[in-house]
Amino acid sequence: MDVTIYHNPRCSKSRQTLQLLEEQGIKPTIRLYLEDSPSAKELKDVITKLGITPRELLRKGEDAYKENQLSNKELTDAALIKAMVEFPKLIERPIVIKGDQARLGRPPEQVLEIL
């Protein structure tokens, strides 16, 4: 089973989700997305698999969200994705991907839907 997790080891939900995967006998590919930022194409693909909009993937409490006025409703999806590529802290986490499906690990048990 090919499973990938966009992981931030400093995030408790991300650690809990990784532990949950491991408890299920899954050894996912761990993508430390803060160090290895996804490309715009990768993010578009993940957003499609999640079935959400780019705006829904944004972490609105981050400084980069406020500093770049990302609350502006007139910003295009492409502009929001560009911001997430430039500032990967803006990407909600963790994200678990399996095949053509993905889930946010908020709560961690939500990822079990695609396993």
Order of alpha helices (4+ residues) and beta strands (2+ residues): beta-alpha-beta-alpha-alpha-alpha-beta-beta
